[in-house]
């Protein structure tokens, strides 16, 4: 497993924990709000956990577009670059 796969797995695990789902129950491209009924507080929790685990700050102005695990991972990847 490379770093990208590992980071994606970690993001998926964070989202799954906060939404009370198993990591295997989540589709990386499914809309967290529409498909999993996440709300803005869930997103705040997800971002806080990601920032803590990855030791980075995610850009607040891009968060409204981060509606999938893939998008959250992309945001994280751009911050690390």
PyMOL commands that set and color helices and strands:
alter all, ss='L'
color gray80, all
select helices_A, chain A and resi 3-18+23-25+40-54+60-65+69-80
alter helices_A, ss='H'
color red, helices_A
deselect
rebuild
show_as cartoon
